[in-house]
Amino acid sequence: NAGVTQTPKFQVLKTGQSMTLQCAQDMNHEYMSWYRQDPGMGLRLIHYSVGAGITDQGEVPNGYNVSRSTTEDFPLRLLSAAPSQTSVYFCASSYSGRLGDTQYFGPGTRLTVL
Amino acid sequence: DAKTTQPNSMESNEEEPVHLPCNHSTISGTDYIHWYRQLPSQGPEYVIHGLTSNVNNRMASLAIAEDRKSSTLILHRATLRDAAVYYCILRDPVGSNYKLTFGKGTLLTVNP
């Protein structure tokens, strides 16, 4: 298994540009989520999904869209990039998202918005 | 979400045991205690979790105080690869149990 994969690893955008961060998992996990991590801080939840066709907002959803058309993929879209969105983005998945499930994280995408 | 308090940083020597403390004085009776760690330039990885009893796995041990207001992650023999930020997280099975609420964690430095 490849586990959780994310592309690209690095990205530089200009203010106002849009882009999609890709996340895929091959473990047949129902639950997937996106976090951002700013320097010196813990991770904050952006959006999550409990299955194909179902998504919900986390604590910092503004400026981001998600969709879940398949079990494997959970892309994160930045609609109009802003410097405040400069961060490291992590995708995670688990079997169900329930309490005892281990969450598996991808290697991250480092995004810089100029 | 109940809050956790961890030291900002700790240091250890290679092949010595490490005890990473976590205070959670407002923990509720149904909160599970989870530990994740984040190696440099990587995503977090699961370490261990427990409710009331001490827990052991191949990576670490978790010692939970009798009143559950604190816990300690124990690495029995630290290696250089254990240098990471360690996060102590409470998860409530009654509330929103999808989210992992990360604090700033403890930065563990392991000296050779």
Interface residues (C-beta under 8 A of the other chain):
Chain A: V4 Y31 S33 Y35 G40 M41 G42 L43 R44 L45 Y48 V50 G58 E59 F90 A92 G97 R98 L99 G100 T102 Q103 Y104 F105 G106 P107 G108
Chain B: Y32 Y36 S41 Q42 G43 P44 E45 Y46 H49 Y87 R91 P93 N97 Y98 K99 L100 T101 F102 G103 K104 G105
